[in-house]
Amino acid sequence: MIEDKNKLTTSTGAPVGDNQHSLTAGHNGPTLIQDVHLIEKLAHFNRERVPERVVHAKGAGAHGKFTVTNPDIAQYTKADLFSEEGKETPMFIRFSTVAGELGSADTVRDPRGFAVKFYTDEGNYDIVGNNTPIFFIRDAIKFPDFIHTQKRHPQTNLKDPNMVWDFWSLSPESLHQITLLHSDRGIPATLRHMHGYGSHTFKWVNKDGESFWVKYHFRTDQGVKNMAPDVADKLAGEHPDYHTEDLFNAIAEGDFPSWTLKVQIMPEAEAAQYAYDPFDITKVWSHQDYPLIEVGKMVLDRNPENYFEEVEQSTFSPGNFVPGVEASPDKMLQGRLFAYADAHRYRVGTNHNQLPINSPKAEVRNHQRAGSMAYQSSGSKVNYEPNSYDGIKESKEDKIKPFKVSGEADSVGYDNDDHFSQPRKLITEVMSEDERSRLYKNFADHLSGVRDQQIVERQLKLFHQVTPELAEEVAKHLDVSVPTV
């Protein structure tokens, strides 16, 4: 018998005789519970969506490859994906907005997630960053509170500038990021025309056991292009999926976007003497002190075949390391190492790494068993260690490099509370006069929705510590007086 490849079947493979009419008791009678095909379709339809991400819910993704272009980069890390010039590693990327829900607009003023999964020979390595090199806060304990302010008011279920600016004005460490967010780069023209960053500081370890602190910079080869707020607002209403469609169409038409990966490298011993805490995610490292070093090129050349399977079910975690890459003491990173993987276990399932989009190309060998939706079996192999039966064992050479810790266990902040000099430099030395003018107006437009005047006054005082001009110009747009500092 020749199998008909076009024959519709149930999920268990049985052919379906009628997909247009339910089984009923007679022509006009009630539907029968024995119509298992109907029940299966309805039950599955009710479960077709996993819960949306708490943050970064709206996103777009693509497949590609990463190629090493610098033969000297291996001196800094033993990670195999960076081991030699010309080495290619398949990868998948997901771009996203942060605060919006699944149906929200692409062109809002918001940071963009920039999450890259490398399917390396040593397992999956994820760089889970944003299109900004910095962040709003620097301790993970504040993250749930921060995100609550970006979401909806618990009573009105509306986005609320009062919550947003109340939190920011009471968290001066946010000044650097909100300055960048309200600049021209707060709304990228497309996902192809923005940089990406690992944001955190990470540790590289080479084959000789030497350690280096590293920051990742994905520099767009298309050039940076931004979108004017009035155009963004128009597209948000008329074409809310503008960025998603642009990325898909560019790849479909063979206009493959690319980014050059560069890194800043700091010798391990220099961290203690640097002008800023190198593990503070609200700060950047000067490019004069630590110039960008090219690593390789990332090219996106294939669209997903199925959005849900490959983009919605993709999971990324900054804790997905490979030998040669380790964590730093960055407090935000330390919290994310737990939170991201835990979010995926809740949202997608315990065995989310077995899904094709998340499954490594390297062989998985561990003692984790069963759980919901487990479909990769280890059969009758020993599932514990140590054991007497030549089972899998740890590899001592892949242990992390030891590092010293000292001091009392306590709830402590960062030593440096200079939240003003880096945004001041961004405004006065990086931005043009026109860019500064637009920044002042963007700040004022956002602040105009704040109902509580004391919040506005508190924020203007913080602006004054960045530059008096910033406070004065924003106040002028708001038609209020600059409070006494």
C-alpha positions in Angstrom: 0.0 0.0 0.0 1.4 3.4 -1.0 1.2 5.9 1.8 -0.6 9.1 0.9 1.6 11.9 2.3 -1.3 14.4 2.1 -3.6 12.4 4.3 -4.8 14.3 7.4 -4.3 12.3 10.7 -4.8 12.7 14.4 -1.8 13.3 16.7 -1.4 9.6 17.0 -1.3 9.1 13.3 -4.7 7.7 12.6 -6.4 9.0 9.4 -9.2 11.5 9.8 -12.3 10.8 7.7 -14.1 14.1 8.1 -12.5 17.4 9.2 -15.5 19.5 8.4 -18.4 18.1 10.5 -18.6 17.0 14.1 -20.2 13.6 15.0 -23.7 14.3 16.2 -26.8 12.3 17.3 -28.7 12.6 14.1 -28.9 15.6 11.7 -29.8 18.2 14.4 -28.8 16.3 17.5 -26.1 17.2 20.1 -22.4 16.5 19.5 -21.1 13.2 20.7 -18.2 12.9 23.2 -17.0 10.0 21.1 -15.7 12.4 18.5 -12.2 12.2 19.7 -10.8 14.2 16.7 -13.0 17.1 17.6 -12.1 16.9 21.3 -8.4 16.6 20.4 -8.5 19.7 18.2 -10.3 21.8 20.7 -8.2 20.7 23.7 -5.0 21.3 21.7 -6.2 24.7 20.5 -6.8 25.7 24.2 -3.1 24.9 24.9 -1.4 26.2 21.7 0.3 29.1 23.5 2.7 28.9 26.4 2.6 31.8 28.8 4.3 34.9 27.2 7.5 36.0 28.6 7.2 38.4 31.6 9.7 40.7 29.9 10.9 40.6 26.2 7.5 39.1 25.2 7.4 40.6 21.7 10.2 39.4 19.5 11.6 38.3 16.1 14.2 35.7 15.4 16.5 34.4 12.7 19.2 31.7 12.1 22.7 32.4 11.0 26.4 31.7 11.4 29.3 33.2 13.3 32.8 33.1 11.8 36.0 34.0 13.6 38.0 36.6 11.7 40.8 37.3 14.3 43.4 34.5 14.6 44.8 36.0 17.8 41.6 36.0 19.9 42.4 32.5 21.2 45.2 33.9 23.3 42.4 35.3 25.6 40.0 32.3 25.9 40.1 28.6 25.4 36.4 28.6 24.2 36.4 26.4 21.1 34.1 28.7 19.1 36.8 31.4 19.2 39.7 28.9 18.7 40.8 29.6 15.1 40.4 32.0 12.2 37.6 30.8 9.9 35.9 28.6 12.4 32.1 28.7 11.8 29.5 28.2 14.5 25.7 28.0 13.7 23.6 30.4 15.8 20.1 31.7 16.4 19.2 35.2 17.5 16.1 36.7 19.1 15.4 40.5 19.1 12.7 41.9 21.3 11.3 44.9 23.1 11.4 44.8 26.9 8.2 46.1 28.4 5.5 45.3 25.8 3.2 42.4 25.6 3.0 40.0 22.7 0.6 42.2 20.7 2.5 45.4 21.4 4.1 47.7 18.8 7.6 47.2 17.6 8.4 50.9 17.3 8.0 52.0 20.9 10.8 53.8 22.9 12.2 50.8 24.7 15.5 48.9 24.9 15.7 46.0 22.5 16.7 42.5 23.6 19.7 41.1 21.7 19.9 37.4 22.6 22.3 35.1 20.7 22.6 31.3 21.0 25.8 29.7 19.6 25.5 26.0 18.9 29.1 25.2 19.7 31.0 21.9 19.7 31.2 22.2 23.5 27.5 22.9 24.1 25.3 25.9 23.7 26.7 29.4 24.6 24.2 32.2 25.1 25.0 35.9 25.1 21.8 37.5 26.4 22.1 41.2 26.1 20.4 44.4 24.8 21.0 47.1 22.2 22.5 49.2 25.1 25.8 48.6 26.8 24.3 49.6 30.2 21.1 49.0 32.3 18.7 50.8 34.6 19.7 49.1 37.8 22.8 47.2 39.1 21.4 44.8 41.6 19.0 42.0 40.7 17.0 42.4 43.9 15.5 45.6 42.3 14.6 43.9 39.0 11.0 42.8 39.9 10.2 46.3 41.2 11.7 47.9 38.1 9.7 45.7 35.7 6.5 46.3 37.7 6.9 50.0 36.9 7.2 49.3 33.2 4.1 47.1 33.1 0.5 48.0 33.9 -0.9 49.8 36.9 -2.6 47.2 39.2 -5.8 49.2 39.4 -6.2 50.8 36.0 -4.3 48.2 33.9 -2.8 51.1 32.0 0.9 52.0 31.4 1.6 54.7 34.0 4.4 57.3 33.7 3.9 58.1 37.3 5.2 54.7 38.3 8.0 54.8 35.8 9.4 58.2 36.9 8.8 57.6 40.6 11.1 54.6 40.4 13.7 56.3 38.2 13.8 59.4 40.3 14.4 57.3 43.4 17.0 55.2 41.6 19.7 57.6 40.4 21.8 54.7 39.0 19.2 54.7 36.2 20.4 58.1 34.8 22.9 56.7 32.3 20.4 54.3 30.8 17.4 56.6 30.6 19.6 59.2 28.9 20.5 56.7 26.2 16.9 55.5 26.0 15.6 59.0 25.4 18.2 59.8 22.9 17.9 59.2 19.1 18.9 55.6 19.7 15.9 54.9 21.9 13.9 53.9 18.7 16.0 52.0 16.1 14.9 52.4 12.5 15.0 48.6 12.1 16.5 45.6 14.1 19.2 45.5 11.4 20.4 49.0 12.1 21.3 48.8 15.8 24.2 47.6 17.8 24.0 44.7 20.3 25.8 44.3 23.6 26.5 41.6 26.1 26.0 44.5 28.6 27.5 42.6 31.6 31.2 41.9 32.2 32.2 38.3 31.8 35.4 36.4 32.4 37.5 34.7 29.8 40.1 32.0 30.7 42.7 30.9 28.3 44.5 27.5 28.0 47.3 28.7 30.3 44.8 29.5 33.1 45.1 33.3 32.6 41.9 35.3 33.2 40.6 38.4 31.5 37.5 40.5 32.0 35.5 41.0 28.8 32.6 43.0 27.4 30.9 42.1 24.1 30.0 44.6 21.4 28.0 43.5 18.2 28.5 46.4 15.8 25.9 46.5 13.0 27.5 46.4 9.5 24.4 48.1 8.1 25.2 51.3 10.1 23.2 52.8 12.9 19.9 54.3 11.9 17.2 55.6 14.2 13.5 56.5 13.8 11.9 59.9 14.6 9.2 59.7 17.3 6.4 60.9 15.1 7.2 58.2 12.5 7.4 55.6 15.3 4.0 56.7 16.7 2.4 56.5 13.2 3.8 53.0 12.6 2.8 51.8 16.0 -0.8 52.4 15.0 -0.7 51.5 11.3 2.0 48.8 11.3 2.8 47.5 14.8 4.9 44.6 13.4 7.1 46.8 11.3 10.5 45.6 12.7 9.5 42.0 12.6 8.4 42.2 9.0 11.5 44.2 8.0 13.9 41.6 9.3 12.0 38.7 7.8 11.7 40.4 4.3 15.4 41.4 4.3 16.5 37.8 4.9 13.9 36.4 2.5 15.2 38.7 -0.2 18.8 37.7 0.3 19.8 41.0 2.0 21.5 39.2 4.9 22.1 41.5 7.9 25.4 41.1 9.7 27.2 42.3 12.8 30.9 42.4 13.6 31.6 41.1 17.1 34.2 43.1 19.0 35.3 42.9 22.6 36.9 45.0 25.2 39.5 43.0 27.3 40.7 44.0 30.7 43.5 41.9 32.4 42.1 40.4 35.6 44.4 42.3 37.9 43.5 45.8 36.6 39.8 45.6 37.8 40.7 46.7 41.3 42.4 49.9 40.1 39.9 51.0 37.4 38.2 54.3 37.6 34.8 52.6 37.8 33.8 49.3 39.2 34.1 47.2 36.0 31.2 44.9 37.2 28.7 47.8 37.6 26.3 47.4 34.6 25.3 51.0 34.8 28.8 52.0 33.7 30.8 51.6 30.5 34.5 51.1 30.0 36.3 53.8 28.1 37.3 52.7 24.6 40.5 54.7 25.1 41.4 52.6 28.1 40.3 49.3 26.5 39.9 49.6 22.7 37.6 47.3 20.7 39.2 44.1 19.4 37.6 42.3 16.5 36.6 38.7 17.1 34.4 37.7 14.1 31.3 38.2 12.0 27.7 37.2 12.6 25.5 36.8 9.5 21.7 36.1 9.6 20.8 34.1 6.5 17.7 32.0 7.3 14.3 32.8 8.6 12.4 30.5 10.9 10.1 27.9 9.3 7.7 28.2 12.2 7.5 31.2 14.5 6.1 29.4 17.6 8.5 26.5 17.5 11.7 28.5 16.8 11.1 32.0 18.2 8.4 31.7 20.9 9.8 28.5 22.3 13.5 29.6 22.1 15.0 30.0 25.5 18.2 31.9 26.4 20.1 32.1 29.6 23.3 34.1 30.5 24.2 31.0 32.6 24.7 28.9 29.4 28.5 29.0 29.4 31.2 26.9 27.6 34.7 26.2 28.9 36.7 29.4 28.7 33.8 31.7 29.6 32.7 32.3 33.1 30.6 34.7 35.2 31.8 37.9 36.9 30.8 39.4 40.2 28.3 41.7 38.4 25.3 41.6 40.8 22.7 41.9 38.0 24.4 39.0 36.1 24.5 36.9 39.3 20.7 37.2 39.6 20.1 36.6 36.0 22.1 33.3 36.1 19.2 31.9 38.2 16.2 33.8 37.0 16.4 33.2 33.2 16.7 29.4 33.4 14.0 29.3 36.1 11.6 31.4 33.9 12.1 28.9 31.1 11.3 25.9 33.3 8.1 27.6 34.3 7.1 29.0 30.9 8.1 26.3 28.4 8.8 23.3 30.7 11.5 21.4 32.6 12.9 19.9 29.4 12.9 23.1 27.4 16.5 22.3 26.3 15.3 19.2 24.5 13.3 21.2 22.0 15.0 21.4 18.6 15.6 25.2 18.7 17.3 24.9 22.1 18.9 21.5 21.8 22.7 21.7 21.5 24.5 20.0 18.7 27.0 18.6 21.2 26.0 15.3 22.8 24.2 15.7 26.1 25.3 13.3 28.9 23.9 13.8 32.4 21.8 12.2 35.1 18.7 14.3 34.7 15.7 12.1 34.0 12.0 12.3 33.2 10.0 15.4 33.9 7.2 16.9 31.7 7.6 16.3 28.0 10.9 14.4 28.3 11.6 12.7 25.0 15.4 12.2 24.9 16.0 8.9 26.6 19.2 7.5 28.3 17.6 4.1 28.4 19.0 1.8 31.1 22.2 3.6 31.6 23.3 4.3 35.2 21.6 7.5 36.5 23.9 8.4 39.4 27.5 9.2 40.3 29.8 8.0 41.6 29.2 4.5 40.3 31.0 1.3 39.7 29.9 0.9 36.1 32.0 3.2 34.0 29.4 5.8 33.9 29.8 9.5 32.8 32.1 11.5 35.1 33.1 15.1 35.6 36.1 16.5 33.7 38.5 18.2 36.2 40.1 20.3 33.4 36.8 22.1 32.8 36.3 23.3 36.4 36.0 27.1 36.6 39.1 29.0 37.5 39.1 29.6 41.3 38.7 33.2 42.5 39.2 34.8 45.9 36.3 36.2 47.9 36.6 38.1 51.3 34.6 40.1 53.7 31.4 39.7 55.7 28.2 38.3 54.4 25.9 41.4 54.3 23.5 43.4 52.1 25.9 45.9 50.6 25.8 48.3 47.6 28.5 49.2 45.1 31.2 51.4 46.5 30.8 54.1 43.8 27.7 56.3 43.7 28.8 58.5 40.8 25.8 58.2 38.6 26.3 61.5 36.9 29.7 61.7 35.1 29.1 59.1 32.4 25.6 60.4 31.3 27.2 63.9 31.5 29.9 62.8 29.1 27.4 61.1 26.8 25.4 64.4 26.5 28.3 66.9 26.3 30.9 64.9 24.4 29.1 62.4 22.3 25.8 64.1 21.3 25.6 66.9 18.8 23.6 70.0 19.6 20.6 68.7 17.6 20.8 65.4 19.4 20.8 67.2 22.8 17.7 69.2 21.7 15.8 66.1 20.8 16.9 64.4 24.1 15.5 67.3 26.1 12.2 67.2 24.3 11.9 63.4 24.6 12.5 63.6 28.3 9.9 66.3 28.7 7.3 64.5 26.5 7.6 61.4 28.7 7.6 63.4 32.0 4.5 65.3 30.9 2.4 62.3 31.8 3.5 62.3 35.4 0.7 63.4 37.8 2.7 63.9 40.9 4.7 67.1 40.7 7.2 66.0 43.5 8.3 63.2 41.2 9.1 65.7 38.4 10.9 68.0 40.8 13.0 65.1 42.1 13.9 64.0 38.6 14.9 67.5 37.6 17.2 67.7 40.6 18.9 64.6 39.3 19.1 66.1 35.8 20.8 69.2 37.3 23.5 67.0 38.7 24.2 65.6 35.3 24.2 69.1 33.7 22.3 72.3 34.6 21.4 72.7 31.0 19.6 69.3 31.0 17.4 70.3 33.9 16.8 73.8 32.6 15.8 72.7 29.0 13.5 69.9 30.2 11.9 72.3 32.7 11.4 74.8 29.9 9.6 72.2 27.8 7.4 71.3 30.8 6.8 75.0 31.6 7.9 74.5 35.2 10.6 76.0 37.3 13.9 74.2 38.0 13.8 73.3 41.7 16.5 74.5 44.0 19.3 72.0 44.2 
